[in-house]
Amino acid sequence: MKAPTPGPQRGGFRKLVSTATSTGILTAGIVLRVLSLFVLTILLGRSTGANELGALSLLLAGAALMQSISVGGLAGAAVHKLLTSGDNVNSALLALVSSRLVLIFPTFLIGTLLIASTEIIDSPVGIAVFFAGYAIGAFDVGELGKSAKGHFLSMGIARILAVIVVAAPKFIAANQGDLAGVLIWQGCEAALWQLVVLPGSGFKLRLLGSAFRQLKSGFEQVWTLRSLWLGNVLSSLAQRIDIFIVGALIGQSGVGQYSTASRPVEASVILATSMVTVLFNGLVRSSHTPSRYARNCRKSGRIVGLMGLVATLLLAFAGPPLIEWLYGPEFSAAAALMPIYAISTFFVFQRQFLSRLIIIEKAYNVSLVNNLTMLLCSAGLNFALIPYFGVLGAAIAAAVAHPLSLGMSMATTKRGRRLLGLAFGGLVLSKRLVRLTAHRAIDERQ
């Protein structure tokens, strides 16, 4: 007679289903936000043309860069600290809140004043609400607290509702060509994205008062992780420097065309970040056992690599006709860029996975060098190619900069090659080689 299935296996299956459901809901919230922005750009592009869409793209790139400076890639390190804090969770939360306060206020104040002094848009109220919303959206303490607890389901549901609430007025403003109204509602969505996940995250309002009194601990937190912070700021700048260079060399209309082609890839960054965030907890917990660490790296690398490849092929083949159909014939130049720009999507996914391995291995200097190399490659290629090929040159630069920077900065050092082995091992290396790489990584880390 067949023996009954042991209880732990049934419990393990239920846990697997629960995790898959939570991950799916969380990803659905991310996808919904991406789709909301996508619909917004379609409506604004059809109602106003490439110039106003270029203005929105420049402002979104500026807001994303300010958020990156405010968070500075410290999110993964913060989750790692919360996961390993034991009974000192409140202390870890306090240090996290302090570090965010140290960076968010000055960054957004200076950035908003600089952008307000330009001629991108003449709407002080729109700019103020837009960047205030993104400043609140950079306060990711609730998100990190729930990620550390594995509360992905409640976080996903809350964010789905937040996006739905703001969608209608935002779309109406875009359809009417009201860029100032679009900025106001987009800022509201950015703020709600983080505010709705604060309940149940472990964050208490009294922590704000304590954090203001202990800003020194925030400075110390940022200073301790300064290489990681600077590296991720450089990474964010490298991902958006092309938008600013196109704006400077071609103008807002050129940005509108280029950003229409690049936006799906930028959206894939959000999807990739969500995916590796879910995978990160398992990687951290297994990071002291070579066999488990190697197995998780192989599995996670394959998942990320497969999703990156699927996204690349989908954008390359379906992107061009879809852009012309959705945005109209005025954006035919953007459709022509899509197959080339899509090549960078695979590397976008892999770089997100690699960034989490860098945190686990505490290879912050490697990250700094890699991201600086990426910035220099991206800027250099854009300045070299755009004067001759226009926006097509920017697309070529994006496709080449990712693999070129990885080869120049990481494949040339022992530790960099080890990180590449962990990140890409599931795709190109045998189990034995990945296990050996994991063993050496743990030995060096300890």
SEPALO-191541 format. One record per residue: x, y, z of N, C-alpha, C in turn; residue in three letters. Coordinates in steps of 0.1 Angstrom, whole numbers, plus 2048, in hexadecimal, padded with zeros to 3 digits. Atoms other than C-alpha are relative to their C-alpha. Layout:
// SEPALO-191541
XYZXYZXYZALA ...
// end
This chain:
// SEPALO-191541
8087F480080080080080980D800MET 7F87F480180D8227F77FF80880DLYS 7FF7F87F48198368157FA80E7FEALA 8057F280180785781C80B80A7FFPRO 7F67F580181987781380280680DTHR 7FD7FA7F382B8848317FB80E801PRO 8057F27FD81D8A484180980B7FCGLY 7F87F580483C8B983B8008037F1PRO 8017FD80E8398B38167F48077FCGLN 80D7F88038158BE81680280E804ARG 7FE7F27FC81F8DC82A8098087F7GLY 7F77F980983B8E38137F98047F3GLY 8087FC80C8238E27F57F780C802PHE 8097F57FD80B8F980680880D801ARG 7F77F47FF82891180E8048057F2LYS 7FC7FD80E83390F7E97F58087F9LEU 80C7F98068109187DD7FE80E806VAL 8027F37FA80D9347F680A80A7FCSER 7F57F780582F9437EC7FD8047F2THR 8027FD80E8269407C77F480A7FFALA 80B7F78008059527CE80480E804THR 7FB7F37FB81596E7E28098077F6SER 7F77FB80A8309727C87F88057F3THR 8087FC80B8169737AC7F880D802GLY 8077F47FC80198E7BE80980C800ILE 7F67F57FF8209A37C58048047F2LEU 7FC7FD80E82B9A07A17F58077F8THR 80B7FA8078089A97957FF80F803ALA 8007F17FC80A9CA7A980A8077F8GLY 7F57F980782B9D27987FC8017F1ILE 80480080E81E9C97757F480A7FEVAL 80B7F78017FE9DD77B80580F800LEU 7FA7F28008139FC7848078037F3ARG 7F97FE80D8289F77657F68027F5VAL 80A7FE80A8099F374F7F980E801LEU 8067F37FE7FAA1275F80880B7FASER 7F77F6806818A277558017FE7F1LEU 80080280E818A177337F48067F9PHE 80C7FA8057F4A2072D80080F800VAL 7FF7F27FE7FBA4373A8098067F4LEU 7F87FB80B817A487207F97FF7F3THR 80880280D801A3B7047F680C7FFILE 80A7F58007E5A5470D80780E7FELEU 7FA7F38017FDA717118078027F3LEU 7F97FF80D811A696F27F68027F4GLY 80A7FE80A7F1A676DD7FA80E800ARG 8077F37FE7E3A876EB80980C7FESER 7F77F4801802A9D6EB80C7FE7F7THR 7F580280881DA8C6D680D7FD808GLY 7F38057FA842A836DC80680A80AALA 7F97F67F884CAA46EC7FC80080FASN 8048017F2836AA370B8037F2806GLU 7FD80D7FB83CA7E70E80F800804LEU 7F27FF7FD861A8670E80280880DGLY 7FF7F97F485CA9F72A7FD7F780CALA 8048097F684AA8573F80C7F6803LEU 7F580A7FF867A6C73880C806807SER 7F57F97F9881A857447FD80180FLEU 8047FF7F286EA8B7648007F3807LEU 80080D7FA869A6676A80E7FB803LEU 7F28047FE88EA6076580680780BALA 7FB7F87F5896A7C77D7FB7FB80DGLY 8058067F487FA6E7978067F3804ALA 7FA80D7FD88DA4B79480E802805ALA 7F27FE7FC8B0A5879780080680FLEU 8017FB7F28A6A6C7B77FD7F580AMET 80480B7F8896A4D7C580C7F6802GLN 7F48097FF8B6A397BE80A806809SER 7F77F97F78CBA537D07FB7FF80EILE 8068017F38B3A527ED8017F2806SER 80080E7FB8B2A2C7F080E7FA7FEVAL 7F28038038D5A277E08037F1800GLY 7FD80F8018D2A017DB8017FA80EGLY 7FF8057F28D09FD8017F47F7803LEU 80C8087FC8AE9EB7FF8047F1802ALA 7FC80E7FE8BE9C87FA8087FE80DGLY 7F88007F48D79CF8167F780180CALA 8097FE7F48BA9DB82D7F87F3802ALA 80780D7FE8A69BB8278097F5806VAL 7F78097FB8C59A782D80280280FHIS 7FE7FD7F28CA9B984E7F47FC809LYS 80D8047F98A59B48587FF7F1802LEU 80180F8008A798F85080A7FA80BLEU 7F68057F78C698B86680180780DTHR 7FF7F87F48BE9A38827FC7F980DSER 8048077F48AF9898997F6808808GLY 8097F87F78A099B8B780280F7FFASP 7FE7F18018AD9BD8AC7F98067F4ASN 8077FA80B8939C48927FD80E801VAL 8037F27FF8899E58A080C8097FEASN 7F47F88028AD9F18A18048007F1SER 7FE80080F8B19E687C7F78097F9ALA 80A7F78068919F887380480F802LEU 7FC7F27FC89DA1888580B8057F7LEU 7F47FC8088BEA188727FB8017F1ALA 8057FF80E8ABA128517F880D7FELEU 8077F4801893A2F85880980C800VAL 7F67F57FF8B0A468618078027F3SER 7F97FF80D8C3A3E8417F78067F5SER 8087FA80A8A5A4682C7FD80F802ARG 8037F27FE89EA6783D80D8087FCLEU 7F47F98048C3A718388018037F2VAL 7FE7FE80E8C1A6C8137F48067F8LEU 80B7FD80889DA728087FE8107FFILE 8037F1800897A9781380A8087F7PHE 7F77F88088B7AA78058007FD7F1PRO 80080480E8B6A937E57F58057F8THR 80C7FC807893A9B7DB7FF80F800PHE 8017F2800895ABF7E68098067F6LEU 7F77FB80A8B4AC67D17FC7FD7F2ILE 80480580D8A8AB17B47F48087FBGLY 80C7F9804886AC27B380380E7FCTHR 7FC7F2803895AE57B48088017F2LEU 7F880080C8ADADC7987F77FE7F3LEU 80980380B892ACE7817F680C7FEILE 8097F580187AAEB78980780C7F9ALA 7F97F5807895B0377B8027FD7F1SER 7FF80380E894AF27597F38037F9THR 80C7FD80887BAF673D7F87F47FCGLU 80780C80386EAD373D7F1802800ILE 80F7FE7FF84BADD7497FE80C809ILE 8037F47F883DAFE7577F47FD808ASP 80B8037F7828AF07738077FD80ESER 7FA8027F3837AF67967F87F6809PRO 8088097F881AAE47A78017F17FBVAL 7FF80D80581CAC679080E7FA804GLY 7F28057FC842AC37968017FD80FILE 7FF8017F283EAC87BB7F97F3805ALA 80880C7FB823AAD7C08077F37FAVAL 7F980C806835A957A880C7FB808PHE 7F48047F9856A957BA7FE7FE80EPHE 8048037F2846A977DC7FB7F1801ALA 80580D800834A777D380B7F57FFGLY 7F5809802854A667C780980080CTYR 7F88007F4866A717E77FA7F780AALA 80780A7F784BA5F7FC8027F27FBILE 7FF80D80684EA427E480E7FA802GLY 7F38057FD873A3F7EC8017FB80FALA 8008057F286BA398117FB7F2801PHE 80480E80286AA1380D8017F880CASP 7FE8087F486CA098317F57F6802VAL 80A80A7FF84A9F88308027F57F6GLY 7FD80B80A8539E581080B7F7805GLU 7F58087FC8749D981F7FC7F780DLEU 8058087F58639CF8407F87F47FCGLY 80980B8048499BA82F8087F67F7LYS 7F78098088639AB8178077F7809SER 7F98087F68779A08357F87F5806ALA 80A8097F98589908447FA7F67F6LYS 80680880A84E9808237F18037FDGLY 80E7FC80282D9938227FD8067F2HIS 8027FC80D82B9957FD7F28027FBPHE 80E80080580698E7F97F980D804LEU 8077F47FC7F99AB80E80680D7F9SER 7F97F48078139C37FE7FB8017F2MET 80480080E8089B87DB7F18057FFGLY 80F7FC8017E29BD7E27FF80F803ILE 8017F27FD7E79DF7F28058097F4ALA 7FA7F880C7FC9EB7D47F78007F4ARG 80A80180B7E39DE7BB7F580A802ILE 80B7F77FD7C79F27CC80580F7FELEU 7FB7F38017DDA117CD8018057F2ALA 7FF7FD80E7E4A107A87F38027F9VAL 80D7FF8067C0A0B79F7F980D804ILE 8067F47FB7B4A287B580480D7F8VAL 7FA7F48067CBA417A37FE7FF7F0VAL 7FF80280F7C8A3377F7F68097F9ALA 80A7F88087A7A4477480480F7FEALA 7FD7F28027B0A6877B80D8037F9PRO 7F47FF8087D3A6376E7FE7FE7F1LYS 80380280F7C7A5574D7F880B7FAPHE 8087F58057AEA7174980980C7FDILE 7F77F58027C9A8B74E8097FE7F3ALA 7F880380C7DFA797347F98017F3ALA 80880080C7C3A7671B7FD80E7FCASN 8027F28037BDA9B71E80C8087FDGLN 7F47F98037E1AA471880580980CGLY 7FD7F87F47E4AB273C80C7FA807ASP 7F48067FB808AAB74480180380FLEU 8007FC7F1806ABE7667F77F7808ALA 8098097F97E8AA97708067F2801GLY 7F980D8007FBA8976680B7FF80BVAL 7F68007F6818A9377C7FA7FF80ELEU 8068007F2802A9979A7FB7F2804ILE 80580D7FC7F0A7879880B7F5800TRP 7F580A7FF810A6579080880180DGLN 7FA7FE7F381FA747AF7F87FA80BGLY 8098067F6801A697C38027F0800CYS 7FE80F801806A457B680D7FC807GLU 7F28047FB82BA457BF800800810ALA 8007FF7F1823A507E37F87F4806ALA 80980A7FC806A377E78077F27FFLEU 7F980C80281DA1B7DB8077FB80CTRP 7FA8047F3830A1C7FC7F880280CGLN 8087FD7F4817A2B8147F67F4803LEU 80A80A7FE7FEA0E80F8067F3806VAL 7FA80C7FA8189F481A80680280EVAL 7FB7FD7F3822A0583A7F97F880BLEU 8078087F58079F48508047F2800PRO 7FC80E7FF8139D385D80E7FD7FCGLY 7F28028048379D885280A80180CSER 7F77FE7F48459DF87580380E802GLY 7FD7F27FF848A0486E7F6807809PHE 8087F87F783AA1B88A80480F7FELYS 7FE7F1801836A4188880A80580ALEU 7F77FC7F684AA448A880F7FE7FBARG 7F3802805868A3789480580C7F9LEU 7FB7F4806869A5788180680A809LEU 7FA7F77F686FA6C8A080D7FB805GLY 7F38067FB88AA548AC80A8017F5SER 7F77FF80B899A5488980680E7FEALA 7FB7F280189BA7A88880A80380BPHE 7F67FD7F58ADA7A8A980D7F87FFARG 7F48098028C5A5F89D8048007F2GLN 7FC7FF80D8CDA6C87B80F7FB7FELEU 7F38048008F1A648838017F17FCLYS 80080F8048E9A3E8807FD7FF7F2SER 80380180E8DAA4585E80D8037F8GLY 7F37FD8078FBA568528097F4801PHE 7F780B7FE90EA398617FC7F47F7GLU 80580A8098F8A2084E8048027F2GLN 7FD7FC80E8FDA3282D80F7FF7FEVAL 7F1800801923A368348057F27FFTRP 7FB80E800927A1183C7FE7F97F2THR 80380680D917A0781B80280A7F4LEU 7FE7F580A925A258078037FA7F2ARG 7FD80680D933A0F7EC7F47FA7F9SER 80D8058059129FD7E77F780B7FCLEU 8097F58038FFA1E7E88058077F3TRP 7FA7F880C916A307CF7FF7F77F4LEU 80080980C917A117B87F28007FBGLY 80E8018058F1A0F7B67FB80D7FBASN 8047F28058EDA357B18068017F2VAL 7FA80080D906A317947F97F77F6LEU 80880A8088F2A137877F38077FBSER 80C7F98048D2A2878780380B7F6SER 7FC7F58098E3A457768047FA7F2LEU 7FC80680C8F2A2D75C7F47FB7F8ALA 80C8058078CFA1F7547F880C7FAGLN 8087F48058C1A4374E80880B7FAARG 7F77F58068DFA577427FC8017F1ILE 8047FF80E8D3A4F71E7F58097FEASP 80C7F78018B2A6172480580F801ILE 7FB7F37FE8C5A807308088057F4PHE 7F87FD80B8DEA7F7147F88027F3ILE 8097FE80C8C3A7B6F97F980D801VAL 8077F47FE8B1A9870880980C7FDGLY 7F67F58028D1AAE7088048017F1ALA 7FB80080E8DBAA46E47F58017F5LEU 80A80180A8BAA9F6D27F4809804ILE 80B7F97FB89FAAF6E87F57F7805GLY 80B8087FA87EAA56F97F97F77F7GLN 80780880A86EA986D98087F37FESER 7F780C80188CA806D57FF7F780CGLY 8028087F4888A756F97F37F9800VAL 80D806801863A6E6F28017F37F8GLY 7FF80B80886CA576D68097F5806GLN 7F780A7FA889A466E87FA7F980CTYR 8068057F4877A427097F47F67FDSER 80B80980485AA316F78057F27FDTHR 7F980D802872A166EC8067FA80CALA 7F88057F5885A1470C7F77FD80CSER 8088027F4867A157247FD7F1803ARG 80380E7FC85E9F072180C7F9807PRO 7F48067FA8829E772A80180680EVAL 8007FA7F3881A007477F57F9809GLU 80A8077F88619EE7528047F3804ALA 7FB80D7FD8739CD75180980180CSER 7F87FE7F488A9DB76C7F87FE80CVAL 8098017F486D9DE7847FC7F1801ILE 80480F7FF8629BA77B80B7F8805LEU 7F48087FC8859AD77F80380280FALA 7FE7FD7F28899BF7A17F67F9809THR 80A8087F98699B07AD8037F2801SER 7FD80E80087398E7A380C7FC809MET 7F48037F889698F7B37FE80380FVAL 8037FD7F288799E7D37FA7F4806THR 80680C7FB87297F7D780A7F5802VAL 7F680B7FF88F9687D080B80380ALEU 7F57FC7F88A797C7E78007F980EPHE 8008067F389B96E8088067F2800ASN 7FB80E8008A294A7FE80F8007FEGLY 7F17FF8038C59547F180780380DLEU 7FA7FC7F48CD9658128017F480AVAL 80180B7F78C29488278097F47FDARG 7F880B8048D692F81380F8047FESER 7F37FA8048F594580F80C7FB808SER 7F58067F890A93282A8027F17FEHIS 7FF80E80390590F81C8037FF7F1THR 7FC80080E9189097FB7F67F97F7PRO 8098088099008EE7ED7F38077FESER 80D7F88018E09027F580280D7F9ARG 7FE7F38078EF9237EA8027FE7F1TYR 7FE80380E8FB9147C97F27FC7F9ALA 80C8058058D99037C47F680C7FEARG 8097F48018C69247CB80580A7F5ASN 7FB7F780B8DD9387B47FD7FB7F3CYS 80480680D8D891F7987F28027FCARG 80E7FF8028B391F79C7FB80E7FDLYS 8047F28028AF9447A08058067F3SER 7FA7FB80D8C794B7837F97FC7F4GLY 80880580C8B393576C7F38077FFARG 80D7F980089294677680280E7FAILE 7FE7F28048A09697718048007F1VAL 7FB80180E8B295F7517F57FD7F6GLY 80B80480889494E7427F680C7FELEU 8097F580187D96C74A80680B7F8MET 7F97F680789798473C8007FD7F1GLY 7FF80480E89A97071B7F28017FALEU 80E7FF80587496E7177FC80F7FEVAL 8047F180187099471E8088067F4ALA 7F87FB80B88C99B7047FA7FC7F3THR 80680580D87C9866E87F38067FELEU 80D7FA80185A9936F080180F7FBLEU 7FF7F18038659B86EE8068017F2LEU 7F97FF80D87B9B26CF7F67FE7F4ALA 80980480B85F9A26BA7F3806800PHE 80D7FA7FF83F9AF6C780080F803ALA 7FF7F27FC84B9D26D27FD8097F5GLY 8017F680B84E9E46B07F18027FBPRO 80D7FE80482B9DD6A37F680580BPRO 8087FC7F581C9E26C580180F803LEU 7FE7F27FE82CA056C97F88087F6ILE 8077F880A81FA126A87F17FF801GLU 80F8017FE7FCA046AF7FB80880CTRP 8057FA7F47FAA126D280280F7FFLEU 7FC7F27FF80CA346CE7FC8077F3TYR 8037FA80C804A3B6AA80C8027F7GLY 7F57FF80A819A4268A80B80A804PRO 7F67F77FD82BA5F69A80C7FA808GLU 7F58077F883FA466AF8067F47F8PHE 7FA80A80884BA3169280F7FF803SER 7F28007FD86FA3B69B8037F780DALA 7FF8077F486AA2C6BE7FE7F17FDALA 80280E80485DA0B6AE80C7FA7FAALA 7F380580787DA0869980B7FD80AALA 7F68027F6892A0A6B97FE7F4808LEU 80480A7F68809EF6CC8097F37FFMET 7F980D8008929CF6BE80E801805PRO 7F37FE7FB8B49DE6C680180280FILE 8007FD7F28AC9EC6E77FC7F4809TYR 80580B7F989B9CC6F280B7F6805ALA 7F58097FC8BD9BA6F380580280EILE 7FC7FC7F38C59CC7137F87FA80BSER 8098057F68A79BC7258067F4807THR 7FA80C7F98B999B72C80A80480APHE 7F57FB7F78D69AD73C7FA80880CPHE 8077F87F58BE9C37517FC7F680BVAL 80480A7F68B09A376180C7FA807PHE 7F48067FA8D299476780780A80AGLN 7F97F77F78E09B47767F880280DARG 8088007F48C39B578F8047F4809GLN 7FD80C7F98CB99179A80F802806PHE 7F27FE7FC8F199979B80180A80CLEU 7FF7F67F58EA9B77B27FD7FA80DSER 8048067F48DA9A17CC80C7F7805ARG 7F48087FD8F89897CB80B808806LEU 7F67F67FB90F9A77D07FE80380EILE 8047FD7F28FC9AF7F08047F5809ILE 7FD80C7F88FF98C7FD80F7FE802ILE 7F28027FF92498A7F580780D805GLU 7FB7F37FB9299AE80280C8057F7LYS 7F67FC80A93D9B57E27FC80E7FBALA 8047F38039349DA7E38098077F6TYR 7F67F98099549E67D27FF7FA7F2ASN 80280580E94E9CE7B57F48067FAVAL 80C7F980692B9DD7B180380E7FCSER 7FD7F2803939A007B28088017F3LEU 7F880080C9539F87977F77FD7F4VAL 80980480A9399E67827F680B7FBASN 80A7F680491FA0278380780C7FBASN 7F97F5806939A1D77D8047FD7F1LEU 7FC80480E945A0975E7F48017F7THR 80C7FF807921A067537FC80E7FCMET 8027F180391CA2C7568098057F6LEU 7F77FB80A93BA347437FE7FA7F2LEU 80380680D933A1B7277F38067FACYS 80D7FB80590FA2772480280F7FBSER 7FE7F2804919A4C7248098017F4ALA 7F77FF80B936A4770D7FA7FC7F3GLY 80680580C923A326F47F580A7FBLEU 80B7F7804905A4B6F480680C7FAASN 7FA7F480691BA696EE8077FD7F3PHE 7F980380C92EA576D37F67FC7F4ALA 80980580B910A486C07F48097FDLEU 80C7F88038F3A616C480380B7F5ILE 7FE7F680A903A7D6AF8007FA7F2PRO 80080680D906A646927F37F97FCTYR 80B8088028E8A4E6967F3805806PHE 80B7FB7F98D0A626AB7FB7F780BGLY 8068087F58B8A4F6C28047F17FDVAL 7FC80D8038C3A2F6B080E7FD807LEU 7F38017F98E6A356BE7FE7FD80FGLY 8038037F28D7A366E17FC7F2803ALA 80580E7FE8C6A156DC80C7F67FFALA 7F48088018E7A056D080880080CILE 7F87FF7F38F9A136EE7FA7F880BALA 8068077F58E0A047068027F17FEALA 7FE80E8028E39E26F680E7FB802ALA 7F28047FF9099E26F680680280EVAL 7FA7FC7F39109F37187FF7F580BALA 80180A7F59039D772E80A7F57FFHIS 7F680B8009189B972280F806800PRO 7F37FB8019369D071B80580480ELEU 7FC7FC7F39369DE73F8037F4809SER 7FE80C7F89329BB74E80E7F97FDLEU 7F38068049509AE73A80C808805GLY 7F57F77FC9669CC74280280080FMET 7FE7FD7F295F9CF7678007F3809SER 80180B7F79579AC7748077F37FBMET 7F980B80696599275C80F801802ALA 7F17FE7FF9889A07628057FF80ETHR 7FB8027F298999A7887FB7F2805THR 80380D7FA98897A79D7F2800806LYS 80D7FF7F996B9857B37F48037F6ARG 80A7FD8099589937967FC7F47F8GLY 80380D80795B9727837F87F7809ARG 8088097F794E9607A27F2804801ARG 80D7FB7FF9309767A47F87FD7F3LEU 80680480C92997177F7FD7F17FFLEU 80280E7FF92C94C7857F37FC807GLY 80C8027F891194D7A07F48057F8LEU 80B7FA8078FB96478B7FC7F87F3ALA 80380680D8FE9527698027F1800PHE 7FD80E7FF9089307767F57F67FCGLY 80C8088038E59227737FD7FF7F1GLY 80380080E8E592A74E80C7FA7F8LEU 7F48048089099217438097F6807VAL 7F68087F991B90D75E7FA7F3805LEU 80580C7FA9188EA76C7FD80280FSER 8038007F290B8E278F80D801808LYS 7F38007F892E8DA79B80780D800ARG 7F97F480193D8FA78F7F980B809LEU 8087F67F892190F79F8027FD80FVAL 7FE8037F29258FC7C080E804804ARG 7F27FC7FD94B9027BF80180F802LEU 8007F18009459277B87FA80580DTHR 8077FC7F492C9297D58097FD80CALA 7F78047F49459177ED80B80B801HIS 7F57F67FF9619307E47FA80D804ARG 8057F47FC94A94D7E87FD80180FALA 8038007F193F94380B80D800807ILE 7F38007F996393C81580680E800ASP 7FA7F280196E95F8097F8809809GLU 8087F87F895096F81A8027FF80FARG 7FF8027F295695F83B80E803805GLN 
// end
